[in-house]
């Protein structure tokens, strides 16, 4: 297990460098809702959706989590040209 002081030292050193994050960027979508009933055709729950939140996943999450610590991050990943890809680009820009 890493000690807190070692983590602080690593993050402090990282602020002086640029990090390249390469990998698969994903779009994690979380849906909030309530179960209304059980579907009569199959034993699955029918959910009334109350909300939805999209967040970066995969290497996008790694890159996003490093930036608040002052780490200069560049991300290298393939992103689609569809609606989900546009959402990923928007989240990366925030």
PyMOL commands that place a pseudoatom at each C-alpha (Angstrom):
pseudoatom trace, name=CA, resn=UNK, resi=1, chain=A, elem=C, hetatm=0, pos=[0.000, 0.000, 0.000]
pseudoatom trace, name=CA, resn=UNK, resi=2, chain=A, elem=C, hetatm=0, pos=[1.303, 3.450, -0.930]
pseudoatom trace, name=CA, resn=UNK, resi=3, chain=A, elem=C, hetatm=0, pos=[1.808, 5.992, 1.820]
pseudoatom trace, name=CA, resn=UNK, resi=4, chain=A, elem=C, hetatm=0, pos=[0.192, 9.408, 1.487]
pseudoatom trace, name=CA, resn=UNK, resi=5, chain=A, elem=C, hetatm=0, pos=[3.556, 11.201, 1.531]
pseudoatom trace, name=CA, resn=UNK, resi=6, chain=A, elem=C, hetatm=0, pos=[4.759, 9.098, -1.420]
pseudoatom trace, name=CA, resn=UNK, resi=7, chain=A, elem=C, hetatm=0, pos=[1.607, 9.913, -3.386]
pseudoatom trace, name=CA, resn=UNK, resi=8, chain=A, elem=C, hetatm=0, pos=[2.074, 13.647, -2.721]
pseudoatom trace, name=CA, resn=UNK, resi=9, chain=A, elem=C, hetatm=0, pos=[5.696, 13.368, -3.879]
pseudoatom trace, name=CA, resn=UNK, resi=10, chain=A, elem=C, hetatm=0, pos=[4.688, 11.628, -7.126]
pseudoatom trace, name=CA, resn=UNK, resi=11, chain=A, elem=C, hetatm=0, pos=[1.962, 14.183, -7.880]
pseudoatom trace, name=CA, resn=UNK, resi=12, chain=A, elem=C, hetatm=0, pos=[4.309, 17.085, -7.100]
pseudoatom trace, name=CA, resn=UNK, resi=13, chain=A, elem=C, hetatm=0, pos=[6.906, 15.715, -9.508]
pseudoatom trace, name=CA, resn=UNK, resi=14, chain=A, elem=C, hetatm=0, pos=[4.216, 15.141, -12.156]
pseudoatom trace, name=CA, resn=UNK, resi=15, chain=A, elem=C, hetatm=0, pos=[3.263, 18.837, -12.156]
pseudoatom trace, name=CA, resn=UNK, resi=16, chain=A, elem=C, hetatm=0, pos=[6.558, 19.637, -13.787]
pseudoatom trace, name=CA, resn=UNK, resi=17, chain=A, elem=C, hetatm=0, pos=[5.991, 17.160, -16.603]
pseudoatom trace, name=CA, resn=UNK, resi=18, chain=A, elem=C, hetatm=0, pos=[3.557, 16.497, -19.383]
pseudoatom trace, name=CA, resn=UNK, resi=19, chain=A, elem=C, hetatm=0, pos=[1.888, 13.105, -19.331]
pseudoatom trace, name=CA, resn=UNK, resi=20, chain=A, elem=C, hetatm=0, pos=[0.516, 11.313, -22.373]
pseudoatom trace, name=CA, resn=UNK, resi=21, chain=A, elem=C, hetatm=0, pos=[-2.443, 9.043, -21.664]
pseudoatom trace, name=CA, resn=UNK, resi=22, chain=A, elem=C, hetatm=0, pos=[-3.096, 6.510, -24.435]
pseudoatom trace, name=CA, resn=UNK, resi=23, chain=A, elem=C, hetatm=0, pos=[-5.935, 4.009, -24.467]
pseudoatom trace, name=CA, resn=UNK, resi=24, chain=A, elem=C, hetatm=0, pos=[-9.629, 3.416, -24.878]
pseudoatom trace, name=CA, resn=UNK, resi=25, chain=A, elem=C, hetatm=0, pos=[-11.843, 6.320, -23.913]
pseudoatom trace, name=CA, resn=UNK, resi=26, chain=A, elem=C, hetatm=0, pos=[-15.363, 5.292, -22.950]
pseudoatom trace, name=CA, resn=UNK, resi=27, chain=A, elem=C, hetatm=0, pos=[-18.610, 7.016, -22.186]
pseudoatom trace, name=CA, resn=UNK, resi=28, chain=A, elem=C, hetatm=0, pos=[-20.096, 5.796, -18.904]
pseudoatom trace, name=CA, resn=UNK, resi=29, chain=A, elem=C, hetatm=0, pos=[-23.822, 6.513, -18.687]
pseudoatom trace, name=CA, resn=UNK, resi=30, chain=A, elem=C, hetatm=0, pos=[-25.605, 6.262, -15.344]
pseudoatom trace, name=CA, resn=UNK, resi=31, chain=A, elem=C, hetatm=0, pos=[-29.390, 6.044, -15.330]
pseudoatom trace, name=CA, resn=UNK, resi=32, chain=A, elem=C, hetatm=0, pos=[-31.511, 6.796, -12.261]
pseudoatom trace, name=CA, resn=UNK, resi=33, chain=A, elem=C, hetatm=0, pos=[-35.028, 5.490, -12.052]
pseudoatom trace, name=CA, resn=UNK, resi=34, chain=A, elem=C, hetatm=0, pos=[-37.606, 3.555, -10.118]
pseudoatom trace, name=CA, resn=UNK, resi=35, chain=A, elem=C, hetatm=0, pos=[-38.988, 0.097, -10.772]
pseudoatom trace, name=CA, resn=UNK, resi=36, chain=A, elem=C, hetatm=0, pos=[-42.639, 0.288, -11.766]
pseudoatom trace, name=CA, resn=UNK, resi=37, chain=A, elem=C, hetatm=0, pos=[-43.425, -3.366, -12.368]
pseudoatom trace, name=CA, resn=UNK, resi=38, chain=A, elem=C, hetatm=0, pos=[-42.144, -6.673, -13.665]
pseudoatom trace, name=CA, resn=UNK, resi=39, chain=A, elem=C, hetatm=0, pos=[-42.499, -7.225, -17.408]
pseudoatom trace, name=CA, resn=UNK, resi=40, chain=A, elem=C, hetatm=0, pos=[-45.092, -9.958, -18.160]
pseudoatom trace, name=CA, resn=UNK, resi=41, chain=A, elem=C, hetatm=0, pos=[-43.140, -11.246, -21.207]
pseudoatom trace, name=CA, resn=UNK, resi=42, chain=A, elem=C, hetatm=0, pos=[-39.860, -11.780, -19.359]
pseudoatom trace, name=CA, resn=UNK, resi=43, chain=A, elem=C, hetatm=0, pos=[-38.696, -11.688, -15.741]
pseudoatom trace, name=CA, resn=UNK, resi=44, chain=A, elem=C, hetatm=0, pos=[-37.181, -8.203, -16.002]
pseudoatom trace, name=CA, resn=UNK, resi=45, chain=A, elem=C, hetatm=0, pos=[-37.945, -4.949, -14.262]
pseudoatom trace, name=CA, resn=UNK, resi=46, chain=A, elem=C, hetatm=0, pos=[-39.647, -2.086, -16.078]
pseudoatom trace, name=CA, resn=UNK, resi=47, chain=A, elem=C, hetatm=0, pos=[-37.961, 1.126, -14.958]
pseudoatom trace, name=CA, resn=UNK, resi=48, chain=A, elem=C, hetatm=0, pos=[-39.279, 4.684, -15.154]
pseudoatom trace, name=CA, resn=UNK, resi=49, chain=A, elem=C, hetatm=0, pos=[-36.230, 6.803, -15.872]
pseudoatom trace, name=CA, resn=UNK, resi=50, chain=A, elem=C, hetatm=0, pos=[-35.796, 9.924, -13.718]
pseudoatom trace, name=CA, resn=UNK, resi=51, chain=A, elem=C, hetatm=0, pos=[-32.393, 11.079, -14.888]
pseudoatom trace, name=CA, resn=UNK, resi=52, chain=A, elem=C, hetatm=0, pos=[-29.250, 10.270, -16.781]
pseudoatom trace, name=CA, resn=UNK, resi=53, chain=A, elem=C, hetatm=0, pos=[-25.632, 11.346, -16.318]
pseudoatom trace, name=CA, resn=UNK, resi=54, chain=A, elem=C, hetatm=0, pos=[-22.752, 10.779, -18.738]
pseudoatom trace, name=CA, resn=UNK, resi=55, chain=A, elem=C, hetatm=0, pos=[-19.155, 10.677, -17.507]
pseudoatom trace, name=CA, resn=UNK, resi=56, chain=A, elem=C, hetatm=0, pos=[-15.788, 9.866, -19.022]
pseudoatom trace, name=CA, resn=UNK, resi=57, chain=A, elem=C, hetatm=0, pos=[-14.637, 6.284, -18.613]
pseudoatom trace, name=CA, resn=UNK, resi=58, chain=A, elem=C, hetatm=0, pos=[-11.480, 4.352, -19.407]
pseudoatom trace, name=CA, resn=UNK, resi=59, chain=A, elem=C, hetatm=0, pos=[-8.429, 6.469, -20.185]
pseudoatom trace, name=CA, resn=UNK, resi=60, chain=A, elem=C, hetatm=0, pos=[-10.638, 9.570, -20.392]
pseudoatom trace, name=CA, resn=UNK, resi=61, chain=A, elem=C, hetatm=0, pos=[-11.387, 9.124, -16.708]
pseudoatom trace, name=CA, resn=UNK, resi=62, chain=A, elem=C, hetatm=0, pos=[-7.671, 8.746, -15.929]
pseudoatom trace, name=CA, resn=UNK, resi=63, chain=A, elem=C, hetatm=0, pos=[-6.806, 11.946, -17.825]
pseudoatom trace, name=CA, resn=UNK, resi=64, chain=A, elem=C, hetatm=0, pos=[-9.670, 13.860, -16.227]
pseudoatom trace, name=CA, resn=UNK, resi=65, chain=A, elem=C, hetatm=0, pos=[-8.698, 12.734, -12.706]
pseudoatom trace, name=CA, resn=UNK, resi=66, chain=A, elem=C, hetatm=0, pos=[-5.102, 13.936, -13.102]
pseudoatom trace, name=CA, resn=UNK, resi=67, chain=A, elem=C, hetatm=0, pos=[-5.903, 17.510, -14.167]
pseudoatom trace, name=CA, resn=UNK, resi=68, chain=A, elem=C, hetatm=0, pos=[-7.112, 18.816, -10.753]
pseudoatom trace, name=CA, resn=UNK, resi=69, chain=A, elem=C, hetatm=0, pos=[-3.657, 17.983, -9.386]
pseudoatom trace, name=CA, resn=UNK, resi=70, chain=A, elem=C, hetatm=0, pos=[-2.016, 20.348, -11.862]
pseudoatom trace, name=CA, resn=UNK, resi=71, chain=A, elem=C, hetatm=0, pos=[-0.737, 17.566, -14.103]
pseudoatom trace, name=CA, resn=UNK, resi=72, chain=A, elem=C, hetatm=0, pos=[-0.511, 18.612, -17.767]
pseudoatom trace, name=CA, resn=UNK, resi=73, chain=A, elem=C, hetatm=0, pos=[-2.218, 15.753, -19.583]
pseudoatom trace, name=CA, resn=UNK, resi=74, chain=A, elem=C, hetatm=0, pos=[-2.545, 14.997, -23.270]
pseudoatom trace, name=CA, resn=UNK, resi=75, chain=A, elem=C, hetatm=0, pos=[-4.962, 12.262, -24.288]
pseudoatom trace, name=CA, resn=UNK, resi=76, chain=A, elem=C, hetatm=0, pos=[-4.504, 10.052, -27.340]
pseudoatom trace, name=CA, resn=UNK, resi=77, chain=A, elem=C, hetatm=0, pos=[-7.599, 8.001, -28.192]
pseudoatom trace, name=CA, resn=UNK, resi=78, chain=A, elem=C, hetatm=0, pos=[-9.971, 7.276, -31.047]
pseudoatom trace, name=CA, resn=UNK, resi=79, chain=A, elem=C, hetatm=0, pos=[-13.403, 8.884, -30.643]
pseudoatom trace, name=CA, resn=UNK, resi=80, chain=A, elem=C, hetatm=0, pos=[-16.378, 8.186, -32.897]
pseudoatom trace, name=CA, resn=UNK, resi=81, chain=A, elem=C, hetatm=0, pos=[-18.209, 10.766, -35.001]
pseudoatom trace, name=CA, resn=UNK, resi=82, chain=A, elem=C, hetatm=0, pos=[-21.607, 9.890, -33.508]
pseudoatom trace, name=CA, resn=UNK, resi=83, chain=A, elem=C, hetatm=0, pos=[-23.602, 11.484, -30.672]
pseudoatom trace, name=CA, resn=UNK, resi=84, chain=A, elem=C, hetatm=0, pos=[-21.644, 9.583, -28.009]
pseudoatom trace, name=CA, resn=UNK, resi=85, chain=A, elem=C, hetatm=0, pos=[-18.382, 10.764, -29.556]
pseudoatom trace, name=CA, resn=UNK, resi=86, chain=A, elem=C, hetatm=0, pos=[-19.598, 14.367, -29.448]
pseudoatom trace, name=CA, resn=UNK, resi=87, chain=A, elem=C, hetatm=0, pos=[-20.513, 13.886, -25.797]
pseudoatom trace, name=CA, resn=UNK, resi=88, chain=A, elem=C, hetatm=0, pos=[-17.004, 12.533, -25.062]
pseudoatom trace, name=CA, resn=UNK, resi=89, chain=A, elem=C, hetatm=0, pos=[-15.421, 15.552, -26.781]
pseudoatom trace, name=CA, resn=UNK, resi=90, chain=A, elem=C, hetatm=0, pos=[-17.657, 17.919, -24.815]
pseudoatom trace, name=CA, resn=UNK, resi=91, chain=A, elem=C, hetatm=0, pos=[-16.750, 16.223, -21.517]
pseudoatom trace, name=CA, resn=UNK, resi=92, chain=A, elem=C, hetatm=0, pos=[-13.051, 16.388, -22.375]
pseudoatom trace, name=CA, resn=UNK, resi=93, chain=A, elem=C, hetatm=0, pos=[-13.399, 20.111, -23.009]
pseudoatom trace, name=CA, resn=UNK, resi=94, chain=A, elem=C, hetatm=0, pos=[-14.889, 20.814, -19.585]
for i in range(1, 94): cmd.bond("trace and resi %d" % i, "trace and resi %d" % (i + 1))
show_as sticks, trace
zoom trace
